[in-house]
Amino acid sequence: MWLLWVAVALAVLRGAGIGWFAGLSWWWVGLLFGAAFLWFEFFEKWLGLEKKRAMDEMAATRKRRIERALRQKTPPRR
């Protein structure tokens, strides 16, 4: 994700003509966007990061559901 943020920041700086970014070739900006595309389309799937992220989200959802159920449970009366 950081690669995408760097590419966006570089595109904004290049488009606004700020500092030495004004003389930077658009190919460098396109290269960063291309690298981000390759990362999200191929390498992330190849490394299994998307499945790990999905499993982490399911585990967090399960934990919140269990905690909510335990909070809602009233103590037994004597």
Secondary structure, DSSP 8 states (H G I E B T S, - for coil): -HHHHHHHHHHHHHHHT-GGGGGS-HHHHHHHHHHHHHIIIIIHHHHTHHHHHHHHHHHHHHHHHHHHHHHH------
